[in-house]
Amino acid sequence: MRRWSRLAAAAAIVVAAGAAATWAVRRAPTPTPLAVTGTIEATQVAVSAKLTGRVAALTVREGQPVERGQLLIRLDAAELEAEVQRAAAAVAAAEAELRDLEAGARPEEIREAEARAAQAQARLDDLLAGARRQEVEQARAALRQAEATREWAERDLTRIEALYRRELVAAQELDRARRAWAVAVADETAARERLALLEAGPRPHELEAARAELRAARERVALLRAGPRPQELEAARARLGQARAALELARARLAETRIHSPLTGVVLHKHAEVGETASPGVALLTLVDPNDVWLRAWVPEPDVGRVRLGQAARVTVDAYPDRTFPGRVTEIASEAEFTPRNVQTRRERANLVFRIKITVTNVDGILKPGMPADAVLGP
């Protein structure tokens, strides 16, 4: 009997405890959702030129959708096109030079070089042999003729001068006689020097010049017969490589005059017009990616414990009050900051907050950067 009494008492205690727990759960307050406010942001890309140039064409306008790789801007390329042509000509010349070296000398080139060497040998032989007797005799005869002409001119000049003093001839006749005498004297001097050279034989510097000419001609023949040296081929290949690299660089610079879209998005701002000068690093267009949109919001320091990465959120904007955009928390700041100045009330701006990023699914691309937005974070 006592045993049954104890069991009944224990059962009553268990039932009472269960009822108390159920009453406590029913009485516990439900957590309120965490609401935050911020601004819609999106990935923005500044499109700029890599080189300085005049804007020749703008193919888009503000608000226009663009595809990745689409041509946006074309710069004036006249100078760079000419540079590509010069570089291509240099490559062609270097290729021709290398082909000629690899092919070696043509038979006609070797024959021409051999003929020049033979001519140089003949000139040296003539110098070493000296003047022939016939040439010396001809030079002596020419000197005797020049002396006779000079003597006759002297006698004629003496006669004309005497007549002129007696005023029997005009001054023009005297001038003619003097010119004839001067020419005869010059011819005699030249004939005498010619004979002296023939009798003296070749001078040392003439022999040395002839020997040098012969050596150069023979070396030329030997080089043509032997073909190009390995060093020459390597140098020609190096020059060709440099020319090709210069051509590739020129083509790359030319390609940079055509500026393409780096992403699929929308033209947000246009910063330049046709005819203006583009400079490296200076934005010409600003693009926005409508598929990479987020809400930048701030959570008060006491509530940051209620936020976690991956937490679901429902985002609304004033422009579409009847629509909700799904999102998730993808970033939580690691340190607190004061509320930014763009928060409306002074009281809120004085609070310490944590910046969070809520990545939003931008349905139909209707969310735009700068839109004020609200979000409710899930439990």
GUGUPA-284874 format. One record per residue (C-alpha): x, y, z; residue number from 1; residue in three letters. Coordinates in pm, 1 decimal. Each point is the difference from the previous one (the first is absolute). Layout:
BEGIN
+----------+----------+----------+-----+------+
!       xx !       yy !       zz !  nr ! rest !
+----------+----------+----------+-----+------+
!        X !        Y !        Z ! NUM !  Ala !
...
+----------+----------+----------+-----+------+
This chain:
BEGIN
+----------+----------+----------+-----+------+
!       xx !       yy !       zz !  nr ! rest !
+----------+----------+----------+-----+------+
!      0.0 !      0.0 !      0.0 !   1 !  Met !
!    281.1 !    239.8 !     82.2 !   2 !  Arg !
!    171.3 !    -88.1 !   -324.3 !   3 !  Arg !
!   -302.9 !    100.2 !   -204.9 !   4 !  Trp !
!    -24.8 !    325.5 !    191.7 !   5 !  Ser !
!    359.8 !     91.2 !    -80.3 !   6 !  Arg !
!    -45.8 !    -77.8 !   -371.0 !   7 !  Leu !
!   -311.4 !    214.9 !    -16.7 !   8 !  Ala !
!    180.1 !    290.8 !    163.9 !   9 !  Ala !
!    291.6 !    -24.1 !   -245.6 !  10 !  Ala !
!   -234.4 !     -6.9 !   -297.3 !  11 !  Ala !
!   -177.3 !    308.6 !    128.4 !  12 !  Ala !
!    330.5 !    183.7 !     27.5 !  13 !  Ile !
!     98.1 !    -89.7 !   -360.6 !  14 !  Val !
!   -335.6 !    114.2 !   -134.6 !  15 !  Val !
!     24.5 !    324.6 !    191.1 !  16 !  Ala !
!    353.1 !     65.9 !   -130.9 !  17 !  Ala !
!   -108.9 !    -64.7 !   -358.6 !  18 !  Gly !
!   -291.5 !    234.2 !     33.8 !  19 !  Ala !
!    225.0 !    271.2 !    141.8 !  20 !  Ala !
!    247.1 !    -36.7 !   -288.1 !  21 !  Ala !
!   -278.3 !     20.7 !   -257.5 !  22 !  Thr !
!   -135.8 !    314.4 !    164.5 !  23 !  Trp !
!    351.0 !    156.6 !     -3.0 !  24 !  Ala !
!     49.7 !    -69.6 !   -371.7 !  25 !  Val !
!   -337.9 !    144.7 !    -82.3 !  26 !  Arg !
!     72.8 !    306.6 !    209.4 !  27 !  Arg !
!    359.7 !     62.0 !   -152.1 !  28 !  Ala !
!      2.4 !    307.0 !   -232.2 !  29 !  Pro !
!     58.2 !    -58.0 !   -375.7 !  30 !  Thr !
!    325.2 !    174.8 !   -126.7 !  31 !  Pro !
!    -75.3 !    306.3 !   -213.4 !  32 !  Thr !
!    158.0 !      8.8 !   -349.3 !  33 !  Pro !
!    303.6 !    224.1 !    -41.0 !  34 !  Leu !
!    -64.9 !    285.0 !   -242.4 !  35 !  Ala !
!    285.2 !    198.8 !   -158.0 !  36 !  Val !
!     18.5 !    292.0 !   -240.9 !  37 !  Thr !
!    258.1 !     87.0 !   -261.5 !  38 !  Gly !
!     69.2 !     70.6 !   -363.9 !  39 !  Thr !
!      7.9 !   -220.5 !   -307.2 !  40 !  Ile !
!    348.3 !    -32.6 !   -148.0 !  41 !  Glu !
!    136.4 !   -187.2 !   -300.8 !  42 !  Ala !
!    330.3 !    -84.6 !   -162.7 !  43 !  Thr !
!    113.6 !    300.7 !   -202.4 !  44 !  Gln !
!    287.4 !    -10.0 !   -246.2 !  45 !  Val !
!    176.4 !    309.2 !   -132.6 !  46 !  Ala !
!     95.0 !    -51.5 !   -364.7 !  47 !  Val !
!    313.9 !    191.1 !   -100.9 !  48 !  Ser !
!    259.7 !     -1.1 !   -275.4 !  49 !  Ala !
!    346.2 !   -151.0 !     35.8 !  50 !  Lys !
!    156.4 !    264.9 !   -223.0 !  51 !  Leu !
!    -50.2 !    363.6 !    -88.9 !  52 !  Thr !
!   -210.1 !     67.6 !   -307.7 !  53 !  Gly !
!   -288.0 !    194.3 !   -147.7 !  54 !  Arg !
!   -344.4 !   -156.7 !     42.2 !  55 !  Val !
!   -111.6 !    -80.9 !   -354.3 !  56 !  Ala !
!   -327.8 !   -179.1 !     79.5 !  57 !  Ala !
!   -229.9 !    -79.1 !    294.3 !  58 !  Leu !
!   -231.3 !   -288.6 !    -82.4 !  59 !  Thr !
!   -219.9 !      8.1 !    314.2 !  60 !  Val !
!   -211.6 !    242.7 !    200.4 !  61 !  Arg !
!    -92.0 !     25.1 !    367.6 !  62 !  Glu !
!   -249.4 !   -263.9 !    111.1 !  63 !  Gly !
!     78.0 !   -229.2 !   -292.8 !  64 !  Gln !
!     52.4 !   -371.6 !     75.1 !  65 !  Pro !
!    331.6 !   -137.9 !   -120.5 !  66 !  Val !
!    142.6 !   -349.3 !    -40.6 !  67 !  Glu !
!    340.5 !   -116.8 !    112.2 !  68 !  Arg !
!    249.1 !     61.9 !   -282.5 !  69 !  Gly !
!   -220.9 !    255.3 !   -177.2 !  70 !  Gln !
!    182.1 !    294.2 !   -162.1 !  71 !  Leu !
!    -57.2 !    313.0 !    208.6 !  72 !  Leu !
!    257.4 !    257.5 !   -113.4 !  73 !  Ile !
!    232.4 !     36.8 !   -296.0 !  74 !  Arg !
!    303.3 !    228.8 !     15.8 !  75 !  Leu !
!    170.3 !    159.4 !   -299.8 !  76 !  Asp !
!    249.8 !   -259.0 !   -125.0 !  77 !  Ala !
!    166.9 !    161.1 !   -302.5 !  78 !  Ala !
!    346.3 !     28.1 !    158.3 !  79 !  Glu !
!    -11.8 !   -349.4 !    147.4 !  80 !  Leu !
!   -112.4 !   -150.1 !   -330.9 !  81 !  Glu !
!    303.7 !    160.8 !   -165.4 !  82 !  Ala !
!    217.8 !   -139.7 !    279.3 !  83 !  Glu !
!   -134.5 !   -350.3 !    -68.7 !  84 !  Val !
!     78.8 !     39.3 !   -370.1 !  85 !  Gln !
!    357.3 !    109.9 !     76.3 !  86 !  Arg !
!     47.1 !   -290.9 !    239.5 !  87 !  Ala !
!   -138.3 !   -245.0 !   -257.4 !  88 !  Ala !
!    242.1 !    135.2 !   -261.5 !  89 !  Ala !
!    288.8 !    -43.4 !    244.8 !  90 !  Ala !
!   -103.8 !   -363.1 !     57.8 !  91 !  Val !
!    -11.4 !    -64.1 !   -374.7 !  92 !  Ala !
!    348.2 !    149.3 !    -42.3 !  93 !  Ala !
!    140.9 !   -208.1 !    287.1 !  94 !  Ala !
!   -157.4 !   -316.8 !   -141.9 !  95 !  Glu !
!    150.1 !     70.5 !   -343.0 !  96 !  Ala !
!    342.5 !     59.8 !    153.5 !  97 !  Glu !
!    -13.5 !   -329.3 !    188.3 !  98 !  Leu !
!   -113.5 !   -188.9 !   -309.5 !  99 !  Arg !
!    288.5 !    144.3 !   -200.8 ! 100 !  Asp !
!    251.1 !    -99.4 !    267.0 ! 101 !  Leu !
!   -138.2 !   -352.3 !     31.2 ! 102 !  Glu !
!     -1.1 !    -45.2 !   -378.4 ! 103 !  Ala !
!    361.3 !    115.4 !    -34.6 ! 104 !  Gly !
!    150.1 !    194.3 !   -289.8 ! 105 !  Ala !
!   -140.5 !    -43.8 !   -349.4 ! 106 !  Arg !
!    239.0 !   -121.9 !   -274.2 ! 107 !  Pro !
!    -18.3 !    333.0 !   -181.2 ! 108 !  Glu !
!    102.5 !    183.0 !    319.2 ! 109 !  Glu !
!    306.0 !   -222.3 !     32.9 ! 110 !  Ile !
!     93.5 !     54.8 !   -366.5 ! 111 !  Arg !
!    -34.4 !    376.1 !     39.9 ! 112 !  Glu !
!    223.3 !     -2.4 !    308.6 ! 113 !  Ala !
!    259.2 !   -211.3 !   -181.9 ! 114 !  Glu !
!      0.3 !    247.2 !   -290.6 ! 115 !  Ala !
!     60.9 !    290.2 !    236.2 ! 116 !  Arg !
!    287.0 !   -188.2 !    161.0 ! 117 !  Ala !
!    152.0 !    -61.9 !   -343.0 ! 118 !  Ala !
!    -27.7 !    369.4 !    -83.8 ! 119 !  Gln !
!    170.2 !     94.2 !    325.5 ! 120 !  Ala !
!    280.5 !   -246.8 !    -73.6 ! 121 !  Gln !
!     46.0 !    148.1 !   -347.9 ! 122 !  Ala !
!     25.3 !    354.1 !    137.9 ! 123 !  Arg !
!    262.2 !   -107.1 !    251.4 ! 124 !  Leu !
!    197.1 !   -182.4 !   -269.0 ! 125 !  Asp !
!     -1.6 !    311.5 !   -217.8 ! 126 !  Asp !
!    131.7 !    211.4 !    285.3 ! 127 !  Leu !
!    274.3 !   -248.5 !     82.8 ! 128 !  Leu !
!    104.7 !    -27.2 !   -364.1 ! 129 !  Ala !
!     35.0 !    376.0 !    -32.1 ! 130 !  Gly !
!    -56.1 !    200.3 !   -316.8 ! 131 !  Ala !
!     60.9 !   -172.2 !   -333.4 ! 132 !  Arg !
!    269.3 !    139.2 !   -235.1 ! 133 !  Arg !
!   -266.5 !     94.3 !   -250.3 ! 134 !  Gln !
!   -183.4 !    211.5 !    262.2 ! 135 !  Glu !
!    325.0 !    176.6 !     96.5 ! 136 !  Val !
!     80.6 !     78.9 !   -364.1 ! 137 !  Glu !
!   -350.4 !    132.3 !    -52.3 ! 138 !  Gln !
!     35.8 !    221.6 !    307.0 ! 139 !  Ala !
!    335.3 !    136.5 !   -126.7 ! 140 !  Arg !
!   -153.0 !     73.6 !   -339.2 ! 141 !  Ala !
!   -290.7 !    177.0 !    166.2 ! 142 !  Ala !
!    244.7 !    210.0 !    202.4 ! 143 !  Leu !
!    196.3 !     98.2 !   -312.2 ! 144 !  Arg !
!   -325.0 !     98.9 !   -170.1 ! 145 !  Gln !
!   -106.3 !    203.5 !    303.6 ! 146 !  Ala !
!    338.7 !    177.3 !     10.6 ! 147 !  Glu !
!    -26.3 !     87.8 !   -368.2 ! 148 !  Ala !
!   -350.1 !    134.5 !     44.9 ! 149 !  Thr !
!    109.6 !    209.0 !    295.8 ! 150 !  Arg !
!    298.0 !    143.2 !   -195.4 ! 151 !  Glu !
!   -222.4 !     90.5 !   -291.9 ! 152 !  Trp !
!   -250.2 !    166.0 !    238.7 ! 153 !  Ala !
!    283.7 !    202.3 !    156.5 ! 154 !  Glu !
!    119.8 !    124.9 !   -338.0 ! 155 !  Arg !
!   -353.7 !     85.1 !   -103.7 ! 156 !  Asp !
!    -60.6 !    184.8 !    325.8 ! 157 !  Leu !
!    323.2 !    199.9 !    -42.3 ! 158 !  Thr !
!    -98.6 !     95.9 !   -352.7 ! 159 !  Arg !
!   -355.2 !    104.3 !    100.6 ! 160 !  Ile !
!    128.6 !    207.4 !    290.1 ! 161 !  Glu !
!    231.5 !    191.8 !   -235.0 ! 162 !  Ala !
!   -283.2 !     64.7 !   -243.0 ! 163 !  Leu !
!   -228.2 !    106.1 !    281.9 ! 164 !  Tyr !
!    254.5 !    255.7 !    121.4 ! 165 !  Arg !
!      0.6 !    144.8 !   -350.1 ! 166 !  Arg !
!   -380.6 !     -5.8 !      8.1 ! 167 !  Glu !
!    -15.6 !   -230.2 !   -298.8 ! 168 !  Leu !
!   -218.2 !   -264.2 !    170.4 ! 169 !  Val !
!   -294.3 !     19.6 !    236.1 ! 170 !  Ala !
!      7.7 !    -85.8 !    369.0 ! 171 !  Ala !
!   -212.9 !   -310.0 !    -67.1 ! 172 !  Gln !
!    278.2 !   -145.6 !   -215.2 ! 173 !  Glu !
!    247.3 !     54.1 !    282.8 ! 174 !  Leu !
!   -232.2 !   -176.6 !    245.1 ! 175 !  Asp !
!    -34.7 !   -296.0 !   -237.3 ! 176 !  Arg !
!    376.1 !    -35.9 !    -28.5 ! 177 !  Ala !
!     45.8 !     11.6 !    376.3 ! 178 !  Arg !
!   -267.8 !   -269.2 !     54.7 ! 179 !  Arg !
!    155.2 !   -224.4 !   -261.3 ! 180 !  Ala !
!    341.0 !     35.9 !    165.1 ! 181 !  Trp !
!   -147.4 !    -82.3 !    346.5 ! 182 !  Ala !
!   -170.1 !   -313.4 !   -133.7 ! 183 !  Val !
!    321.3 !   -111.8 !   -169.0 ! 184 !  Ala !
!    197.4 !     45.3 !    322.8 ! 185 !  Val !
!   -256.8 !   -206.7 !    194.4 ! 186 !  Ala !
!      4.1 !   -279.3 !   -259.8 ! 187 !  Asp !
!    379.8 !    -12.2 !     10.7 ! 188 !  Glu !
!     -2.3 !    -24.4 !    380.1 ! 189 !  Thr !
!   -254.2 !   -284.5 !     -6.0 ! 190 !  Ala !
!    197.2 !   -190.2 !   -264.9 ! 191 !  Ala !
!    321.1 !     37.5 !    198.7 ! 192 !  Arg !
!   -169.3 !   -131.1 !    319.3 ! 193 !  Glu !
!   -150.7 !   -292.2 !   -194.0 ! 194 !  Arg !
!    341.5 !   -101.3 !   -127.6 ! 195 !  Leu !
!    154.0 !     33.7 !    345.5 ! 196 !  Ala !
!   -265.0 !   -231.4 !    149.3 ! 197 !  Leu !
!     50.6 !   -263.6 !   -265.3 ! 198 !  Leu !
!    376.5 !      5.9 !     41.0 ! 199 !  Glu !
!    -22.3 !     -9.9 !    383.2 ! 200 !  Ala !
!   -241.0 !   -298.3 !     12.1 ! 201 !  Gly !
!   -284.1 !    -55.3 !    252.8 ! 202 !  Pro !
!      9.9 !    177.9 !    333.9 ! 203 !  Arg !
!     -6.5 !   -209.1 !    324.3 ! 204 !  Pro !
!   -348.2 !    109.1 !    106.2 ! 205 !  His !
!   -139.8 !    -98.0 !   -341.6 ! 206 !  Glu !
!    146.0 !   -348.1 !     36.3 ! 207 !  Leu !
!   -139.6 !    -33.3 !    353.3 ! 208 !  Glu !
!   -346.9 !    109.3 !   -113.6 ! 209 !  Ala !
!      6.8 !   -251.3 !   -285.9 ! 210 !  Ala !
!    109.0 !   -281.6 !    234.1 ! 211 !  Arg !
!   -278.8 !     90.0 !    247.1 ! 212 !  Ala !
!   -255.9 !     -2.5 !   -279.9 ! 213 !  Glu !
!    118.8 !   -344.5 !   -108.7 ! 214 !  Leu !
!    -16.4 !   -138.7 !    356.9 ! 215 !  Arg !
!   -356.2 !    126.9 !     44.8 ! 216 !  Ala !
!   -107.2 !   -150.1 !   -332.2 ! 217 !  Ala !
!    151.0 !   -339.0 !     85.1 ! 218 !  Arg !
!   -161.5 !      0.7 !    347.5 ! 219 !  Glu !
!   -334.2 !     76.3 !   -160.4 ! 220 !  Arg !
!     37.1 !   -301.6 !   -229.4 ! 221 !  Val !
!     97.4 !   -223.4 !    292.3 ! 222 !  Ala !
!   -299.4 !    114.1 !    208.9 ! 223 !  Leu !
!   -244.1 !    -60.5 !   -282.3 ! 224 !  Leu !
!    138.9 !   -346.8 !    -63.8 ! 225 !  Arg !
!     -2.4 !    -94.7 !    371.0 ! 226 !  Ala !
!   -357.8 !    118.0 !     61.8 ! 227 !  Gly !
!   -131.3 !    180.1 !    309.6 ! 228 !  Pro !
!    168.0 !    -48.2 !    335.2 ! 229 !  Arg !
!   -207.2 !   -135.5 !    292.8 ! 230 !  Pro !
!     34.7 !    334.7 !    176.6 ! 231 !  Gln !
!   -150.8 !    179.2 !   -299.0 ! 232 !  Glu !
!   -294.2 !   -237.7 !     -8.5 ! 233 !  Leu !
!    -60.6 !     42.7 !    372.2 ! 234 !  Glu !
!     17.0 !    377.8 !    -32.1 ! 235 !  Ala !
!   -246.1 !     -7.7 !   -290.8 ! 236 !  Ala !
!   -238.9 !   -221.9 !    197.5 ! 237 !  Arg !
!     26.0 !    237.0 !    296.6 ! 238 !  Ala !
!    -80.6 !    298.1 !   -221.5 ! 239 !  Arg !
!   -299.9 !   -186.8 !   -137.8 ! 240 !  Leu !
!   -119.0 !    -79.3 !    352.0 ! 241 !  Gly !
!     30.5 !    363.7 !    100.6 ! 242 !  Gln !
!   -191.4 !    109.8 !   -308.8 ! 243 !  Ala !
!   -279.5 !   -248.5 !     70.0 ! 244 !  Arg !
!    -21.3 !    111.7 !    363.5 ! 245 !  Ala !
!    -25.5 !    361.5 !   -113.1 ! 246 !  Ala !
!   -279.2 !    -98.4 !   -239.1 ! 247 !  Leu !
!   -191.2 !   -180.5 !    274.6 ! 248 !  Glu !
!     37.2 !    302.2 !    227.5 ! 249 !  Leu !
!   -123.2 !    232.8 !   -274.3 ! 250 !  Ala !
!   -299.4 !   -226.3 !    -64.8 ! 251 !  Arg !
!    -78.6 !    -14.6 !    371.8 ! 252 !  Ala !
!      9.5 !    379.2 !     24.0 ! 253 !  Arg !
!   -225.0 !     24.0 !   -304.3 ! 254 !  Leu !
!   -246.4 !   -243.6 !    159.2 ! 255 !  Ala !
!    -12.6 !    223.4 !    308.7 ! 256 !  Glu !
!   -162.2 !    273.7 !   -208.5 ! 257 !  Thr !
!   -315.7 !   -214.9 !     -0.7 ! 258 !  Arg !
!   -141.1 !    -12.5 !    353.4 ! 259 !  Ile !
!   -244.3 !   -283.8 !     75.7 ! 260 !  His !
!   -236.2 !    -62.7 !    288.2 ! 261 !  Ser !
!    154.6 !   -207.3 !    282.6 ! 262 !  Pro !
!   -341.5 !   -124.4 !    116.7 ! 263 !  Leu !
!   -364.5 !    -43.7 !    -89.9 ! 264 !  Thr !
!   -182.1 !    291.4 !    154.2 ! 265 !  Gly !
!   -133.4 !    350.6 !    -53.2 ! 266 !  Val !
!    169.3 !    330.8 !    -81.1 ! 267 !  Val !
!    -42.6 !    204.1 !    318.0 ! 268 !  Leu !
!    194.3 !    317.0 !    -91.7 ! 269 !  His !
!    171.3 !    139.2 !   -308.8 ! 270 !  Lys !
!    298.6 !    222.8 !     81.3 ! 271 !  His !
!    135.2 !     87.1 !   -347.0 ! 272 !  Ala !
!   -117.6 !    112.8 !   -341.3 ! 273 !  Glu !
!    127.1 !    -55.2 !   -353.8 ! 274 !  Val !
!    298.1 !    223.8 !    -70.8 ! 275 !  Gly !
!    123.1 !     17.6 !    359.4 ! 276 !  Glu !
!    336.2 !   -143.2 !    100.0 ! 277 !  Thr !
!      8.0 !   -321.6 !    199.4 ! 278 !  Ala !
!    276.4 !    -45.0 !    257.2 ! 279 !  Ser !
!    113.0 !   -323.0 !    168.1 ! 280 !  Pro !
!   -188.4 !    -67.8 !    321.3 ! 281 !  Gly !
!   -261.5 !    273.6 !    -54.3 ! 282 !  Val !
!   -351.8 !   -145.7 !    -15.7 ! 283 !  Ala !
!   -183.5 !     34.8 !   -329.8 ! 284 !  Leu !
!   -303.7 !   -207.6 !     99.9 ! 285 !  Leu !
!   -134.2 !   -152.2 !    320.6 ! 286 !  Thr !
!   -175.2 !   -336.4 !    -29.7 ! 287 !  Leu !
!   -214.5 !   -170.8 !    260.3 ! 288 !  Val !
!    -65.4 !   -372.3 !     34.1 ! 289 !  Asp !
!   -373.4 !    -38.7 !     81.0 ! 290 !  Pro !
!     51.5 !   -363.2 !     96.2 ! 291 !  Asn !
!    245.4 !     83.9 !    278.8 ! 292 !  Asp !
!   -218.7 !    211.1 !    231.2 ! 293 !  Val !
!      1.1 !     27.1 !    376.7 ! 294 !  Trp !
!   -144.7 !    199.9 !    285.7 ! 295 !  Leu !
!    254.6 !    182.1 !    214.3 ! 296 !  Arg !
!   -153.8 !     34.1 !    347.4 ! 297 !  Ala !
!    106.7 !     60.8 !    359.1 ! 298 !  Trp !
!    -97.6 !   -199.9 !    308.5 ! 299 !  Val !
!     10.4 !    157.1 !    349.0 ! 300 !  Pro !
!    265.0 !   -148.8 !    223.8 ! 301 !  Glu !
!   -251.6 !   -164.8 !    241.7 ! 302 !  Pro !
!   -164.6 !   -186.7 !   -292.3 ! 303 !  Asp !
!    310.1 !   -122.0 !   -182.9 ! 304 !  Val !
!    -23.7 !   -334.0 !    179.7 ! 305 !  Gly !
!   -326.0 !    -63.8 !   -182.2 ! 306 !  Arg !
!    171.9 !     17.6 !   -341.0 ! 307 !  Val !
!    189.9 !   -289.2 !   -155.7 ! 308 !  Arg !
!    150.0 !    -76.6 !   -339.6 ! 309 !  Leu !
!   -244.6 !   -170.7 !   -233.1 ! 310 !  Gly !
!   -299.0 !    132.2 !    189.9 ! 311 !  Gln !
!   -303.1 !     51.9 !   -224.4 ! 312 !  Ala !
!   -144.6 !    346.7 !    -49.6 ! 313 !  Ala !
!   -298.4 !    159.9 !   -168.0 ! 314 !  Arg !
!     82.7 !    330.8 !   -169.7 ! 315 !  Val !
!   -244.5 !    271.6 !   -103.8 ! 316 !  Thr !
!     46.8 !    335.4 !   -170.9 ! 317 !  Val !
!   -222.8 !    305.5 !    -12.7 ! 318 !  Asp !
!    -20.2 !    -10.2 !   -379.8 ! 319 !  Ala !
!   -169.7 !   -343.8 !      9.3 ! 320 !  Tyr !
!   -183.6 !    -15.9 !    335.1 ! 321 !  Pro !
!   -198.2 !   -310.0 !    -97.7 ! 322 !  Asp !
!    301.9 !   -210.0 !    -92.3 ! 323 !  Arg !
!    242.6 !   -189.7 !    220.5 ! 324 !  Thr !
!    347.2 !    -98.2 !   -112.7 ! 325 !  Phe !
!    171.1 !   -300.9 !    158.8 ! 326 !  Pro !
!    350.3 !     38.5 !    134.0 ! 327 !  Gly !
!    262.9 !   -143.2 !    231.6 ! 328 !  Arg !
!    257.1 !    149.9 !    234.2 ! 329 !  Val !
!    338.0 !    -42.9 !   -168.9 ! 330 !  Thr !
!    218.8 !    234.1 !    203.2 ! 331 !  Glu !
!     18.0 !    124.4 !    360.1 ! 332 !  Ile !
!    255.2 !    263.8 !     97.4 ! 333 !  Ala !
!    261.4 !   -114.3 !    249.5 ! 334 !  Ser !
!      3.7 !    330.0 !    189.7 ! 335 !  Glu !
!   -253.9 !    260.6 !    100.3 ! 336 !  Ala !
!    -26.7 !    350.5 !   -142.8 ! 337 !  Glu !
!   -215.2 !    302.9 !     48.5 ! 338 !  Phe !
!   -311.8 !     11.9 !   -209.7 ! 339 !  Thr !
!     76.0 !    164.0 !   -337.8 ! 340 !  Pro !
!   -101.7 !    361.3 !    -58.5 ! 341 !  Arg !
!   -266.8 !    -97.2 !   -250.4 ! 342 !  Asn !
!   -211.5 !   -157.7 !    276.2 ! 343 !  Val !
!   -290.3 !    236.1 !     57.3 ! 344 !  Gln !
!    -15.8 !     70.7 !    374.9 ! 345 !  Thr !
!    273.3 !    149.1 !    217.0 ! 346 !  Arg !
!    -73.6 !   -253.5 !    272.3 ! 347 !  Arg !
!     63.0 !   -290.2 !   -235.5 ! 348 !  Glu !
!    319.7 !    158.8 !   -134.6 ! 349 !  Arg !
!    143.9 !      9.4 !    351.5 ! 350 !  Ala !
!    -40.7 !   -375.6 !     50.4 ! 351 !  Asn !
!    261.6 !   -266.8 !    -49.7 ! 352 !  Leu !
!   -104.8 !   -239.1 !   -275.1 ! 353 !  Val !
!    131.3 !   -291.6 !   -204.1 ! 354 !  Phe !
!    -10.8 !     17.8 !   -378.3 ! 355 !  Arg !
!   -158.7 !   -299.8 !   -172.5 ! 356 !  Ile !
!    -46.3 !    -97.8 !   -362.8 ! 357 !  Lys !
!   -315.2 !   -172.7 !   -117.2 ! 358 !  Ile !
!     34.9 !   -144.0 !   -348.5 ! 359 !  Thr !
!   -334.7 !     39.9 !   -176.2 ! 360 !  Val !
!   -153.3 !   -187.3 !   -291.9 ! 361 !  Thr !
!    -74.2 !    283.0 !   -241.7 ! 362 !  Asn !
!   -311.4 !   -130.2 !   -171.7 ! 363 !  Val !
!    -36.8 !    153.5 !   -348.7 ! 364 !  Asp !
!    293.6 !    230.5 !     79.1 ! 365 !  Gly !
!   -227.1 !    267.1 !    147.7 ! 366 !  Ile !
!    211.1 !     77.3 !    307.9 ! 367 !  Leu !
!    229.9 !    294.9 !    -68.1 ! 368 !  Lys !
!    303.3 !    128.7 !    191.1 ! 369 !  Pro !
!    -90.3 !    276.0 !    243.7 ! 370 !  Gly !
!   -352.6 !   -120.9 !     75.2 ! 371 !  Met !
!    -86.8 !     14.7 !    373.8 ! 372 !  Pro !
!   -110.6 !   -342.5 !    117.9 ! 373 !  Ala !
!   -116.7 !   -189.0 !    308.0 ! 374 !  Asp !
!     66.0 !   -359.2 !     95.2 ! 375 !  Ala !
!   -143.2 !   -238.6 !    254.5 ! 376 !  Val !
!    238.7 !   -271.2 !    112.8 ! 377 !  Leu !
!   -137.4 !   -344.9 !     61.0 ! 378 !  Gly !
!     37.2 !   -187.1 !    329.3 ! 379 !  Pro !
+----------+----------+----------+-----+------+
